[in-house]
Amino acid sequence: MTTTVEPGPAVPPGPAGPAGPPPDDERPRINRPVFFSAALGTLAVTLWCVLAPENAERVLGEMVAWISEWFGWYYVALATAVLVFVVYLGSSRYGRTRLGPEHSRPEFSTGAWASMLFAAGIGTDLMFFAVHEPVVQYLTPPSGEGESVEAAREATVWTLFHYGISGWGMYALMGMALAYFAYRMNLPLAIRSALHPIFGRRVDGPIGHAVDVAAVLGTVFGVATSLGIGVVGLNVGLNELFDIPIGTATQIGLSVLAVTIATISAVSGVDKGIKRLSQLNVILAIGLALWILITGRTSYLLNALVLNVGDFVRLFPDMTMQTFAFEDTGSWMSYWTLFFWAWWIAWASFVGLFLARISRGRTIREFVAGTMIIPFTYIVMWISIFGNDALDQVRSGNGDFAETASASPEGGFYALLAEHPGFLVVASLATFVGLLFYVTSADSGALVMANLSSRLPSVSSDGARGVRIFWAVVTGALTISILSVGGIFALQNATVIMGLPFAFVMVLVMIGLYKALRVEALREETLAGVAHGALTGRSAQRAPWQARLRRVMAFPNRARALEFLERVATPALTEVGRELAGQGVQVEVREVVADDGEPGVELVADVGQERPFCYRMAHREVPLPSYGHWVPRGDERYSRVEVHLHDGGQGYDVMDYTHSQLIDDVLDQYEQHLEFLRLHDATR
């Protein structure tokens, strides 16, 4: 049933939740400007690398040199600014804001959520750089004397810094922004939605298309870099285990195999494929690290871990703004800090969108704490164990290992495993873990790129399977083409270049999110400042207090609640809607289906602002409470009719309100909404 009250056309469904399941014929559709622009850009670079590899390698190198000279400071400042902004939001009053309606709760358990956010944001690169970078920073540090005690202490800390909380701050920024605008404001789950407070409805045009294209391109190249490192690493592992030759042909075969597995996982969805692979990945990776800890110099590794944490806390304030303005470090900044910040930026839209997809219902404080603490705890464990074990080998005089680890990230990783017992078994496990890292990054990337380049019927929908398959294949092709140009260094150069456009988008995302949260705080202040029921004539029609007490102590069943919705709630909303329409307000009263599938009825009124007034009454079954001497059975439930507004459930029950009492409540909420809009306009 839908009742549209004249005048004017019906307004769209209000942000209190979807008005019901999409029609059977409504399916995800390709967003043509975004899809074709990003696809053509990716394919153009792929063909360029294949047809003119020398030219591609030279141009990529020149562009990176130019970016390092003119925008190196910007990358460094941006990483610090994002981290400060995210920590501020999580620790401020905004941290109580839920990424979804007020009544929403997390879809995934904390354990499953932690494993997915960890595996989506960490790839095969961590396995290899945890050995390679500490050795390189020890032998040739950016500042100071190499092969010294101070260089050894800083070497692992530099690796922790490059893989640490600065990068995860970028992920957290994008994740919370996208989840907030999608699940709380009911905007599309797309990067453009985070810019809505700045550009308004113009984000649906060229501005939004350009932002999403930048996000897709950054994602493609960021994922391709990790996959390229993963392919080379897998090739080395298979060479160690089965003497399979190292070369382009083998790497192409591995890419095809991995993309096939990633495609199967991606099309199976978040609940099945990605979640299960992520959880398996975490378990196996932790087991691999524990083997190195137990079979290595355990006491030394534990002491070094504690020292690394202390050094990280001590050195981080200096490292986070370090540009080496008074020192000539050569290409060190380009190869390390600038590359890693560009890499994190390129991955930020991808991982942020994926984190938003799995984080509906969590508060900003929970989200920030989880994304900043859980993955970094694992990173500290992994890098400290592998990095310090590698440094122990170098400082003990193992020259062959030092040469291999400094020259080749993937070679150094397997060379370190060879220094421990059970090499064949451990190397086999490491290769399998590397493959899982590859797959969890590739399938998550394919899913997110499909979503970014599609028009989805709802925020819970995913891009069509064909689009996911396309992006998985294209990413694999790009990986191989750039590897053929200049190996991992060419991939690093491409990432630095493609991360720059999105680095500017991230500043706009911070501005947009902050503006939206200020509006949210203003709304809360409005609700606190307007006394509930003080502006209505409720007292003139007040029911006897005995009737009110009987209502509070009643536990109606489903049939009675549905009858109340039909006989009392709908007529009351219709009467209010008719009066609003008589005053020139566009209003609609309709039956709806809430997020949990329960029936309800809502009034949506367009009051001339981007945020319409929404008042919904929805049925909900809850466990029977225990009052006084009454102790119910555990399976007993009763029905409530709860009020939902723009931001979700309000937590109170209007079951058995009279016709007049319901109208009073609607008018209370309507007056609060108008007061909020007035204050909002006054503060612009």
Rosetta blueprint (number, residue, H / E / L):
1 M L
2 T E
3 T E
4 T E
5 V E
6 E L
7 P L
8 G L
9 P L
10 A L
11 V L
12 P L
13 P L
14 G L
15 P L
16 A L
17 G L
18 P L
19 A L
20 G L
21 P L
22 P L
23 P L
24 D L
25 D L
26 E L
27 R L
28 P L
29 R E
30 I E
31 N L
32 R H
33 P H
34 V H
35 F H
36 F H
37 S H
38 A H
39 A H
40 L H
41 G H
42 T H
43 L H
44 A H
45 V H
46 T H
47 L H
48 W H
49 C H
50 V H
51 L H
52 A L
53 P H
54 E H
55 N H
56 A H
57 E H
58 R H
59 V H
60 L H
61 G H
62 E H
63 M H
64 V H
65 A H
66 W H
67 I H
68 S H
69 E H
70 W H
71 F H
72 G H
73 W H
74 Y H
75 Y H
76 V H
77 A H
78 L H
79 A H
80 T H
81 A H
82 V H
83 L H
84 V H
85 F H
86 V H
87 V H
88 Y H
89 L H
90 G H
91 S H
92 S L
93 R H
94 Y H
95 G H
96 R H
97 T L
98 R E
99 L L
100 G L
101 P L
102 E L
103 H L
104 S L
105 R L
106 P L
107 E L
108 F L
109 S L
110 T H
111 G H
112 A H
113 W H
114 A H
115 S H
116 M H
117 L H
118 F H
119 A H
120 A H
121 G H
122 I L
123 G L
124 T H
125 D H
126 L H
127 M H
128 F H
129 F H
130 A H
131 V H
132 H H
133 E H
134 P H
135 V H
136 V H
137 Q H
138 Y H
139 L H
140 T L
141 P L
142 P L
143 S L
144 G L
145 E L
146 G L
147 E L
148 S L
149 V H
150 E H
151 A H
152 A H
153 R H
154 E H
155 A H
156 T H
157 V H
158 W H
159 T H
160 L H
161 F H
162 H H
163 Y L
164 G L
165 I H
166 S H
167 G H
168 W H
169 G H
170 M H
171 Y H
172 A H
173 L H
174 M H
175 G H
176 M H
177 A H
178 L H
179 A H
180 Y H
181 F H
182 A H
183 Y H
184 R H
185 M L
186 N L
187 L L
188 P L
189 L L
190 A L
191 I H
192 R H
193 S H
194 A H
195 L H
196 H H
197 P H
198 I H
199 F H
200 G H
201 R H
202 R H
203 V H
204 D H
205 G L
206 P H
207 I H
208 G H
209 H H
210 A H
211 V H
212 D H
213 V H
214 A H
215 A H
216 V H
217 L H
218 G H
219 T H
220 V H
221 F H
222 G H
223 V H
224 A H
225 T H
226 S H
227 L H
228 G H
229 I H
230 G H
231 V H
232 V H
233 G H
234 L H
235 N H
236 V H
237 G H
238 L H
239 N H
240 E H
241 L H
242 F H
243 D L
244 I L
245 P L
246 I L
247 G L
248 T H
249 A H
250 T H
251 Q H
252 I H
253 G H
254 L H
255 S H
256 V H
257 L H
258 A H
259 V H
260 T H
261 I H
262 A H
263 T H
264 I H
265 S H
266 A H
267 V H
268 S L
269 G L
270 V H
271 D H
272 K H
273 G H
274 I H
275 K H
276 R H
277 L H
278 S H
279 Q H
280 L H
281 N H
282 V H
283 I H
284 L H
285 A H
286 I H
287 G H
288 L H
289 A H
290 L H
291 W H
292 I H
293 L H
294 I H
295 T H
296 G L
297 R L
298 T H
299 S H
300 Y H
301 L H
302 L H
303 N H
304 A H
305 L H
306 V H
307 L H
308 N H
309 V H
310 G H
311 D H
312 F H
313 V H
314 R H
315 L H
316 F H
317 P H
318 D H
319 M H
320 T L
321 M L
322 Q L
323 T L
324 F L
325 A L
326 F L
327 E L
328 D L
329 T L
330 G L
331 S L
332 W H
333 M H
334 S H
335 Y H
336 W L
337 T H
338 L H
339 F H
340 F H
341 W H
342 A H
343 W H
344 W H
345 I H
346 A H
347 W H
348 A H
349 S H
350 F H
351 V H
352 G H
353 L H
354 F H
355 L H
356 A H
357 R H
358 I H
359 S L
360 R L
361 G L
362 R L
363 T E
364 I H
365 R H
366 E H
367 F H
368 V H
369 A H
370 G H
371 T H
372 M H
373 I H
374 I H
375 P H
376 F H
377 T H
378 Y H
379 I H
380 V H
381 M H
382 W H
383 I H
384 S H
385 I H
386 F H
387 G H
388 N H
389 D H
390 A H
391 L H
392 D H
393 Q H
394 V H
395 R H
396 S L
397 G L
398 N L
399 G H
400 D H
401 F H
402 A H
403 E H
404 T H
405 A H
406 S H
407 A H
408 S L
409 P H
410 E H
411 G H
412 G H
413 F H
414 Y H
415 A H
416 L H
417 L H
418 A H
419 E L
420 H L
421 P L
422 G L
423 F H
424 L H
425 V H
426 V H
427 A H
428 S H
429 L H
430 A H
431 T H
432 F H
433 V H
434 G H
435 L H
436 L H
437 F H
438 Y H
439 V H
440 T H
441 S H
442 A H
443 D H
444 S H
445 G H
446 A H
447 L H
448 V H
449 M H
450 A H
451 N H
452 L H
453 S L
454 S E
455 R E
456 L L
457 P L
458 S L
459 V L
460 S L
461 S L
462 D L
463 G L
464 A L
465 R H
466 G H
467 V H
468 R H
469 I H
470 F H
471 W H
472 A H
473 V H
474 V H
475 T H
476 G H
477 A H
478 L H
479 T H
480 I H
481 S H
482 I H
483 L H
484 S H
485 V H
486 G H
487 G H
488 I H
489 F H
490 A H
491 L H
492 Q H
493 N H
494 A H
495 T H
496 V H
497 I H
498 M H
499 G H
500 L H
501 P H
502 F H
503 A H
504 F H
505 V H
506 M H
507 V H
508 L H
509 V H
510 M H
511 I H
512 G H
513 L H
514 Y H
515 K H
516 A H
517 L H
518 R H
519 V H
520 E H
521 A H
522 L H
523 R H
524 E H
525 E H
526 T H
527 L H
528 A H
529 G H
530 V L
531 A L
532 H L
533 G L
534 A L
535 L L
536 T L
537 G L
538 R H
539 S H
540 A H
541 Q H
542 R L
543 A L
544 P L
545 W H
546 Q H
547 A H
548 R H
549 L H
550 R H
551 R H
552 V H
553 M L
554 A L
555 F L
556 P L
557 N L
558 R H
559 A H
560 R H
561 A H
562 L H
563 E H
564 F H
565 L H
566 E H
567 R H
568 V H
569 A H
570 T H
571 P H
572 A H
573 L H
574 T H
575 E H
576 V H
577 G H
578 R H
579 E H
580 L H
581 A H
582 G H
583 Q L
584 G L
585 V L
586 Q E
587 V E
588 E E
589 V E
590 R E
591 E E
592 V E
593 V E
594 A L
595 D L
596 D L
597 G L
598 E L
599 P E
600 G E
601 V E
602 E E
603 L E
604 V E
605 A E
606 D E
607 V L
608 G L
609 Q L
610 E L
611 R L
612 P L
613 F E
614 C E
615 Y E
616 R E
617 M E
618 A E
619 H E
620 R E
621 E E
622 V E
623 P E
624 L L
625 P L
626 S L
627 Y L
628 G L
629 H L
630 W L
631 V L
632 P L
633 R L
634 G L
635 D L
636 E L
637 R E
638 Y E
639 S E
640 R E
641 V E
642 E E
643 V E
644 H E
645 L E
646 H L
647 D L
648 G E
649 G E
650 Q E
651 G E
652 Y E
653 D E
654 V L
655 M L
656 D L
657 Y L
658 T L
659 H H
660 S H
661 Q H
662 L H
663 I H
664 D H
665 D H
666 V H
667 L H
668 D H
669 Q H
670 Y H
671 E H
672 Q H
673 H H
674 L H
675 E H
676 F H
677 L H
678 R H
679 L H
680 H H
681 D H
682 A H
683 T H
684 R L
